[in-house]
């Protein structure tokens, strides 16, 4: 093995975590502000604190990366512009971003800022990495769903810097593709407000459990392989975690990086022993070694982080204070340790420091700051004895650090001629979207203006064998590519594209940047799908300049933002979904066999359906999204290409007819939801 220099990148959600990261030897730290970062619930940092951190880091040869890794709406354009202007003055080592609009603003006005593409961008192929490199993105944080072989192949086919997550929490849904929290609570993961729907308890029949909860990633044994192939940075997840967690994880990975060359396996074993005190969940290598692995699911235990101590079995009130005992706990805790409680339904979580422990009636009782309930789960999340005293990066006196973003208006966006019209003409009308090839024959009863067919594994095979039996013209069929596109799929998709082009398909909806390079030089019509997240004028401008001719508005969008962001462009560019069963989880891991049921219910009695494909599992709501009655409003604003999406359901002819007839009459449908259409994203007050 050859060993290349690799950066150890640590999270910081608080000043204490920042101190721990530097104290234990991190090369770089990533952290964010209260706005526009994917961990809005972390304490995060002020502008003054950020300025001093960046200054101090330059003095000690450490790197500071600022997280702006959420999407932004059009009304926030001035705020984003001013924030980037501030960063261009304080000069962090890079800005981690998700939104194409931020890439666009940086390239237009602040090209002294280095850009790192967040894992939320769902970049899973060298095609995606190389595409972004054209727009001055010099590092990509790869999706966590990739195997080592895929990462190695990406490394061999790109010169950009690559960053890989090696430790911390996992999402059951593919990176950047989860809509569950947004659909149920208006708290979008794409805005940094995820309510961790994957950790919640769901009911199926008479059983219930956290069916989608995952163990934590740990790739410390695989670290030498990443060093060997030339990965530039390894990343620890955890801006919502304690300083103790940051200290232990940084210490472990630092030890392996520094000592593996001389100590080999002994260094790895030492690192693992250090990680025994990271106060986190059980560990998994996820899909890194085996794409068929399912040991990342933790459906038979509580979903919280920390050392699980047990459940509350007795509660006493002594002198107006509450005390509790834990049933059959084998782990010990001490004064000043920090515990977290979690209610049986997973909804209520509180943390407190142990101030008193007493023995009463042959039981150990712990004093609590509040009243608990019987069967609440108890976790040890920090030991007092492990709290080291690290030097403080941020001084108490910040009076000399005065830079602030300000409140100037962003420059007027000049739309290029190319972005006002295009040479590919899609007719106005109703576009019916399908995820099962057989449904093409069912919808002949009422023919739509266009069909959108998702290119699943099965659909491609059926399309291939029935290419001459389709009663619709090829020019009336739009091929929709899936949003997750990994390195191992590249050659297969190339063959499929060759077949489609040979058979005169010309219209393609792309949902992943890695797919663009496969079609950009072909004489075809490129449509930016909803997973390319065009929420503001700068992201729209970016996509149109990349070669897209039309844009499908994200289903999370709201009416005000849709009309505000599109007013700068030709209304003919827009395609809007008016009916859909949104994909809330988009799961690529092979967990189909873990589900012998097809429905789940949450604690609010909302029903969700589990839909299984060869290459994915998805969860959709029983209650669809509908703005069918808003068609006149859309047309008034010049938007007349409308999608009626029947993806992921077993479509019946009568149901199809009823929905289409409602579309023609602009009817309000019963038992549907507006999603974000009326109220928009949740805003922190």
N, C-alpha and C positions, 0 to 999 in steps of 0.2 A: 504493500500500500504506500502511495505517496500521500503526504499530508499538506494540504493547502491552508493558508491562513483563513480562518473563518471568524466572523463576527458573532459575539454573543449578545443578543438583543433582549432586553428585559422590559416588563410592563411597569407602569407607575400610575396608579389611580389616586395616590395620596403622597404628601411630602415624606412620610415615614417609609413608604414603599420605595420612593426614589432614593432615599438615603441607604436603604438596605441593598438595592440593586448596585449602586456604586460601591458601597462598602464591601460587597462580596465579589466584585470584579467584573461586572458587566461592561462590555465595550461601548454599548449604546443603550439608550432608553427611549421608549415611545410613550407619549402622553398627550392629553388633549385639553381643550377649553370646555366651558359649559355648553358651547354651541358646536354643531356640525361634527360631532364625533360619535362613534358607534357605542360608546359607554357613557351615555348621558347620566346614568345613575351613580357613576363614580364621583368622588369628591372633585377631581380634576383641578385645574390650575388657573390662576388669574394671569392677566397680561404682565403685570409686574413680576410675578414669580417666574413666568416663562422667560422674560428678558434676562433675569439674573441666572437662571439655569443655563441658558445658552452661553452666556458670558463665562460662567464658571467651567462649563464643560470644555470650552475651547482652551482654557488654561490647563486642564488636566488631561487633554487629548481623549476626551469622550465625545460621543455623538448624540445629538438630540433630534429626534424625529417627531414632528407634530402630526397628530391624527385629525384630518378633516375628511374622515371616511364615511360620510353619509351623503345622501342626495339632498339637494336644496330646491325649493320652489321659486318661482319667478319673482315673487314679492321680496325675496331675501337676497336678490342679486346685489344690491348696494352693500348689504352687510358682508356678504362673502368677498366682494371686491375690496372693501376696507380692511377686512381681516387679512387678506393676502398682501395688501399694501403694507400693513404692520409687520407681517412676517418677512417681507422683502427687506425691511429695515433691520430687524433683529437677527436675521440670517440663521435659521436653524439648518441642520445638515440635510434635511429633506422634509417634504410634506407628503403624508400618506393619504391618498384620495380614492374615492369611489366614483364620484360624479364626473362625467365627461366635460361638464360645464366648467369645473375647476381647472381641468387640464387646459381647456380653451382659454380661460382668463389668464392663467399663468403664461401660456405661450404668447398671448397678445400683449400683455402689459408687465409681467414680472418674471422674465426669463432668467433671472439670477437664482430663482428657486428650483431646487432639484425635486423631481416628481417620482414617488414610489406608488405603484398601483396596489391598492388594498386587495386582500383576499375576497372582499365583497364584490369585486369586479368579476369573480368567477373565471379567472384565467387559468386554463388547465391544459394548454398546448403550446408548443413553440410557435405555432401560427399566431396565437393571441399575443404572445410576448413580442414577437417580431413586428406585429402590426402596431403595438403601442410604442415601440422604439422609434417609429417614424414621427411620433408626436412628443419626442423628448422625454419619454418615460424611461428612466435609466435603470429602475429596479422594479421587479414584479414579485409580489407575495403570492406564491402559488396556492391553488385550492388544496384544502386538506384531504380531499378525496383521492389524491393521486398515489400510485404505487411508486416504490423506489425505481423500478425499471422505467416508468414513465418520466419521472423526474430526471433520471440519467439521460434519457433520450432528448428531453427538452434542453438539458444542459449542453448536449452535443450539437444542438441545432440553433443555438442563439448565443450572442455575445453579451446580452444584457445581464445585469446583476440579478441573481435569483435568491429569494428568501423563502425559507421553509419553516412552518410551525413544527416544533418538536415536543411541546409539552403544554398541557392545559385542557380546558373544556372543549368539547366538540358539539357541533350542531347535528341533529339527525338529518336535517334538510341540507342539500348541497349549498355551498357557499353563495350567499347573496340571493338565494331563491326561495326564502321562507316568507309567506304572507299570512301565517296563522295568527300571530299576535295583532297584525294590522286589521285582519278581518273581524276578529272577535272583540278587540278592545280599542281599535283605532291607534294603537301604539306600535308603530311600524319598526321592524328591525332595520329597515333602510333609513330610518331617522334616528336610530340609536336608542329606541325605547322598548326594545323587546321585553315581553313579560314572561319569557321562557315557557311558552306553550308546550314545548317538548318535555318539560319536567313535571307537568301536571298529571293529576290522577284522572284516568278515563274509565268508563264503565262499558263492559261488553257482556250482555246477558247478565248472569249473576256474579261475574268476576269484575274486579277493577284493579287498576295498577297504573304505574307510569310507563306505559308501553313504548314510549318514544324517547325515554331518557337514556343518556349515554354515559359510559365511563369516561375518564380523562385520558387524553393522549399522553404516551410516554415513549419517546424514541431514543432514550439514552444509550441503549445497546446498539442502535443503528447509527449513532452519531459518527463513528469513524468512516462509515461508507459515504456519508454526506460530505465529510471533509475530503475524502479521497477523490470524489468526482468534481470538486471545485464549486460547491454551493457557497455563496458569498456570506450568507447570514442565517443563523438559526434563531428562531423566535419563540419566546415563552409567552403563552396567553395568560392574562390574569389581572387586568386593570380593576376588576371588582374584588380581587382577593386581598388578603391581609399582607402587611409588611413581612410577617413571618414566612408566609408562602413564597413571596418574592425572594427572601433571603435564602431559603433552603433550596429552591430550584436553581437559582443563579449559582450558588455554591457548588451544587452537584455537577452541573454542566461545565462550569469553569474548571473543576478538578479533572474531568475527563479530557477536555480540550488540551489542558496543559500537561497531562501526565500519561495519556494513552500511548504515545510514541515509546516511552520507556517502560511503562508498567503493563501495557496490554490489558487483558481481562481483569486484572486486579484493580485497575483504575475504574473500569466500568462498575465492578462490584462495590467499590467504595462510593461511587456516585449514587448507586441505587440505595445503599444504606443511608446516605444523607437524605434521599427523597422519601424515606419512610416517615419523615416528620414534616412533609409538605402540607399536611392537614387537608388533603384533597380526596377525590373519589378513587375507586379502584382504577387500575390502569389497563390500557389497551394499545396495541400498535395500529388499530383501526385497519385501513386498507393498504398500509404501507408495504407489507410483506405478502399479503394474500387478498386478492379482490373478492374472494368468497367468504372472508372472515365475518363472523357475527358476534364475536365476544365483546364488541363495544356496547351492546345493549345491557342495561342494568335494571331490567324490569322487575326483578324479584327483591330489590332492596330500596330503601329510602333514597331520595334523589339529591339530598343536600351534600355540600362539600364539608370537609372536616372528618374527624374520627367519630364514627357513630357509636355513641355510648349506650343507647337503648331507649326505652319509652318510659314516660312518667307513670308510676303505678300508685303513688300515694302523695297527697297534698295536705300540709298542715298550716294553720295560721297561728303564729306565736307572737304575742305582743304586737299585733297589727301588721306583722311581716309575713310574707309567704315563703314556705319551704316545700321542697319536693324531694322525693327519692326516685331512683331509677331502677327498674326491674332487671335483676340478674346482670348488672353491668360488670364486665371483667376489666374494663379500663379505668384507670384512676384519674382524678383531677385534683387541683390544689387551689389555694387562695390566689387570687389575681389571674388565674386562667380565664379565658373568654369562652363562653358557651353560646350556642345558638339554638333556639327552639323552632320547631316546625310543626304546625298543626297537621292532623291526620289527613285533611284534604289538600295539604300542600299550599294553602293560600296565605296563612299567617306565619311570618318569620320575624323573630326578634333576637337580638344579641345582648349579652350583659356580662359584666365581669363578676367573678365569684368573690364575695366579700366575707362570707362566713359559711363554715361547714360544721354541723353538729351531729352527734350520735343520739338517736332517740328511738326507743322501742326496738333495739337491735337493728335499726336501719340507719344508713347515712343520709342525712337531709341537707340539701344545699339551699342557701338563701337566694331568692330570686327578686328582681326589681319589680316584678309584676306577677299577676296570677296566671298560672298555667292551667291546662286541662289534662285530665287523664288521657293517656295514649299519645300525647305530644312526643315527637321524637327529639332527642337531645344530641347535639354534636359538639365536640371539642374543636374549636377552630384556632386557638392560639394558647400556647403554654407560656406562663410568665417566665419560667426558667430559660426559655429560648430567646427571650428578647435581648438582643445585643444592643449596645449603645454605639450607633454609627454617627460619624460626623455629619453635621447638617449642611446640605448643599445650599439651602435657602437661608439667608441671614434674617434676623428679626427686623432689622431696619431696612426698609425698601424705599426710603424717600428719594434716593438718587435714581430710581428706575421709574420713569414717567411716561414711557411710550404707550400709546393707546391707538386702537384702530381708527378712531374718528368717525365722522358721519357724512363724508362726501358722497355725491352721486357717482355711480359708475359711469364710464364713458358710454356714449350712445353706440349700440352695436350696429355696425355697418354690414348689412346683408349683401353677400355677393350675388351677382346676377344669376349665377348657377343655382342659388338657393331660392330663387323666386319662381322658377319653372323648371321642367325637365322634359326630356325627349320621350319618356315612357308614359303612356296614358292608360290609367286604370279607370274604367267606367264607374260612375256613381251607382249606388244601389246596395242591396243586402248581400253580405258575404256570410255564408254558413260554414262554420269551422267544425271539423270532425276529427276524431282520433281513432276511428275504426273504418277501414276501407269499405266494408260491407254496407255501411250507411250511405255511401254514394248512390246505391241503387234504391234505397228507401226514400230518399228525398226527391225523387223524380216527380212525386205527386204535386209538389209546388217547387218549381225550379228556381233557385236563387240566381242572382246575377254573377256570383263567383262562389266557388268552393275552396275552402282552405283545408288541406289535408296534411296532418302531422306525419312526418316521416319516421314512424317507429320501425323497429326491426320487422315486425309482422306486416305492417302496411306496405313496406317496400317490396317484400316478397310477393304479396298479393297483387300489388300494382304491376310488378314485373310480369307475372303470369297472366294477367287479365288486361294487358295494355290495349288490346284491340277490341275489348268488350265494353269499354267505358262509353256511355251514351253522351257524356258531356264533351265539348271541345277541349283540347289541351289548353288553349288560351284562356279558358274559363276556370282553370284549376291552378291555385297558388299552393306551392309546396312550403310547408312550415317546418323549420329545423328546430330540434329540441334545444333548450337553453343550456344543458350541460353537455359540453363537447370536450372530451379528454384526449390526451396524446395517443392512446391506443386505438382511437376511432378515426384517426386522420386518413389512413390509407383506405379504409372502408368507405368513408364519406366521399373520397375522391372518385371511387368506382361508381358509387351511387349517382353522383353529380354527372359523371360521364354518360351514364345510362339516361338520365333525365334530359340532358341537353340533346342527346341523340334522338330522343323522342319528342323534341320540340316543346318542352316545358320552359317557360321564360320568366316566370314570376316566383320569387323566393323571399320568404320571411326568415330573417336571421335573428337569432336571439343570443349569440355568443360572438365575441370579437374574433375568435379563432376561425370562424367560418368565412369571414370576409375575404381573406387572402385566396381562398379557394375559388371565389367567383368574381372578384373585382375586375379581372381582365377579360371576362366573358361578356358577350353581348346579351346581358340579361337585366331584368328589373330587380334591384335590391330594395327590400322593404325592411326597415328597422323594427324588430319585434318589441313587444312590451317589456321584455326583460333587459333591454338596453337602456331603460329608465331615462326617458326624455322629459324631465319635469321643468325645464327652464329654457330660456331663449339661447343660452350659451351651449347647453348640451344638444339642443336641436340643431343649432348652427354647426356644431362639431360633426354630428352624424350626417348631415346633408353634404358637408364638405368631404366626408370620408367616401362618398360615392353612393349613399342611399338616396332613393328618389321619393320614398314615402315613409311615413312613420306611424306605427300603431301606438296610440297613447297607452301608457301603463294603466292597469286596471285600478291601481291605488289613487289615481289622479282625481281631482275634484273639479267641478264645473268652472269655478272662478279661475283656478290656476290653468286649466286647459285653455280657456278663452284668452287669458292674459298672455300666456307664453306663445300661443300660435298667431297672435295678431301681427307679428312681424314678418310672417311668411305667407306664401300662397295657401289658401284654404284647401286647395286640391291635394296638398301634401298629406292630409290627415285621414287616418282610419281609426274609428272609435268603436270599442266593444259596448254593445247595449244590453247584452244578455250573456251570462256565463255562470258556470260552477267553478269558481277559482281554485287553482291548485295551491293548497295551503302549505303542505309539505311536499317537497320534491326529493325523494329519497333514492339514491342510486345503489346503496349497499344491498347485498343479497339477503334481505330479511323477510322475503315473502313467506317462507316456510314458518316463520315465527307467528304468523297471523292466520289462525284457523277460523277467523270471524271476519265479517265484512263491514261491520258498523261499530261505532263507538259513540258514547255520550259524555259530554263534559259536566261539570258540577252545576251548570245553569240549564241542564237538559237540552242543550243544543246537540243535534244529531249530525254525525259526519260519516261519510262512506270511504272505505279503503278500496282503492282500485289498483290492481296488480297487472303489470306488464312484464315482458321478458327482461327489459333493461332498467326498470324503475318500479317504485311503488309510490303512489300519490294519495293524498287525503283531500277530499273535497267536501264542502258543506252540503247538507240536505237542502238547505234554503239557498236558492240561486240569487245572484246579483241581477238587477234589472233596472234600466232607465229607458225602457221601450217608450214610455209615455213622454219622454223628453226629446223624441226625434224632431218634432217641430222646432224646438229651441236650438238643437244642433244644426238643423238646416238653415235656420235664421242666421247662424254664424258661419254659414258656408261649408259646413262639414256634412257630407252626404255619402260617405263610404262607411258603412256600418256593419259590424260583426255580430252575428248571432252565434254564440259558441256552445255547441253541444258536446264538447270534448269530455271524455272520461265517464260518460253515462251510457247506459244501454238504451239507445234511442228507439222509441216506438213511433209508428207512423201517425197515430192520432195525436200524440203529444207534440210531434213536430208540426203537424197542421195547425194545432191550436195556438202554438207559440207564434208561428208565421202569420196567422190570421190576426193575432193581437198586434204584431208588428205593423201590419198594413193599416190597422185601425188606431194605432198609437195608444193602446190601452194600458191602464195601470194593472199590473199582475198582483194577485194576492199571494201572501206567504213568500215574499221575496225581500231582499235587502238592498239598500242604496250603497252599501259599502262606504267609501269616503266621499261619494259624489256631492252630498250636501254640506257636510261639516269639515271635510278635509282631514289632514293629519292632526293627531293630538298635539297640543302645544303646552309645554310646561309653563305653569304660572308661578 
